[in-house]
Amino acid sequence: NGVDPQDLIEKYGADTARFFIIFTSPPTQSLEWSDEGVEGSFRFLKRVWAYCARPGKTGAKPTPEVLKAARFEIHSVLKQANYDLGKHQFNTVASAAMKILNALERLQDTSAAEAKEGISILLRLLSPITPHLSHALWKELGFGDHILGAPWPEPDPKALEQDEIDYVVQVGGKTRGSLRAPKSAD
């Protein structure tokens, strides 16, 4: 039994077909076909397009704390995605793109430098999966003529630094809670 991807490509486009196939199943497992999954992949790519197509400012200017938290999240997800890519876990790389878009959407202001950096990372992360969409947006947003000529994104160690650290409280080997403390605390 099989599903002809041509019908999917004609209805949703090749990028949606590629994203769905990669996101739905690790390469070592067989794909469980789902029309809802295809539609979900299509909606995600439409969200990427809509976010990137927004004019410079679309909402309230985020606070420095919100910008820092978003940048930390984007670079943390990117770090994990790069690790997963090395392990050929492409479905989790597609999932990472979704997490990055969620972080970007919380910023609301697409003119912020952190948003532009995040968009650049998102498009390069998506480029092997959705080459047509990524290339069109890359060029339209003025990042360059060809996304394939751009260097692969690497997490910025400064973005991964935190002023506070989460400490897990365990009693008898069972987690009982957590607390945040300044990184500089004794």
N, C-alpha and C positions, 0 to 999 in steps of 0.2 A: 504494500500500500504506500502511496506517496501522494504528495500534493504538488501540482505543477506550479512553480514559483512565477511563471509568466503571468498568470492571472493576478497574482499579488503585485507584481511589478507594474502591470498596466493600471491597476486601481490606485496604488499608493506610491509607486516609484521604487527604484532600485535601492535607494538608501534605506527606506523603511524595511524592505525585504532583508537586506543585509543586517540592519540593526536587530530586527526581530530574531533572526536565526542565530546571531552571535549572543544576544542577551538571554535568550530562552534556555540555552543548553550549553554546558561545557563541551569542548570538542571530543571528550572521551565518552560521552553519552549520546543516545539517540534523542532526536528532537520530538517533543510532544507538541503537536500542532494545536493551535488555539486561535480562533478568529478574534477573540477578545484581546489576546496578546498582540496580535498584529495591529489592531486598532489602538492599543495602548502605546505601542512603539510609534505609530503615526502621530498620536497626540503629543508624545514627548518631543518628537522632532519639530512639530508645529510650535511647541512652547519655546524651543531653542530659537527658531526663526523669529517668533514674536518678540522674545526678549532682545535679541540682537537688532531688530528693526525699530526698536523704540527710539524716539528722539533723545537727545542728551540727558535731560532731566525728566524723570517721570514721577517722582515722589519726594517726600521730605528728605532733606539732607541727613544721611546717617551720622551718628555720633562717632568720634574716634574709636570708642570701645567696640561699637558694632562693626566698623571697618576692620579693626584688628582681629576680631573674632571671625569674621567672614574670611579674611586672608589666611588665618590659621587653619580654618576648616578646609579651604580649597587646597592649601599646600599639604595638609595631612592626608586628604583623600588622594591627591596626586602621588604622594610618596607610596601609599598602598597600591595604587593603580600601576605604578611603574614596577613594583615588586611582582604584582600579579601578572603583568605582561611578560616578565621574564620567566614566569612559571607556565606560560601559555594558558592562563585562565582568563580568556577574553570576555567571558560573560560578566566577570566582576569588574572589568575595565569599563564595559558599557554601563554597569551599575554605578561606577564612580562618576561617570559623566552626568548621570541623573542627580547624584548628590551635589556635584559642583553647581549644576543649574539651580537646585533648591537654595543653595547658599547665596548665589547671585541674585535670585529673585527676592530674597529677604533684604537685599541692599536697596532696592527700588530705584536708586539713582545710578543710571548707567554712565553718567559722566565722571564718576569717581575713578581715580587712578586704579584703585583696587578692583573695581568692576571691569575696567578695560583689561587689566592683567588677567583676571579670572576668565573673561571671554576668550582671550588669546589662548589660555591653557585649555579651556573646554574645547575649542575648535581643533586644536592640535591633537588632543586626546581622541576626539571623534573622527579625525581625518582618515585613519585606516578603515574605520567601520562605515562611515557615511561620507565618502570622498566628494560627492557632488555638492551636498549642502555645505560642508565645511569649506570647500574651495570658494563657493559663491559668497558666503558670508565673510570669509577672510579678506577677499578682494574688496567687497562692498564696504567693509569697515575700515579699509585703508591700512591693514596690517602688512600688505605686500601683494605682489602679483600672483605668487604661487605658494600655497600652504606647504607643499611638499618640499620647498626649499628652506622652510623655517626649521630651526633646530628643535629637537624634541624637548618638551618642557621638563624641567627638573625642579624639585621642591627647593625653595629658598630657606636655608637654615635659620635665617633671622625671622622669617614668618612663623617658624615652628617653635620659637622661644616663647615661653609663658612666664608671666610675672607671678602666677600662683600655681601651685601643684595640688592635685587631688591625692589625698591619702585615704587608703582603704582601712577601715577599722575591722579587725577580725578578733573573735573570741572563740577559743577552742577550735580554730581552723574554719569557722563559719563567718562569713561576712555579715557584720552587724550594722554597718553604715559607712559613710565617707565624710571627709571634711576637706575644705580648701584652706591652704595656708600660703602665706607669701613664700616665694622661692628662696628668699634670703633668710628665712627664719632658721633658728638653731634647732 
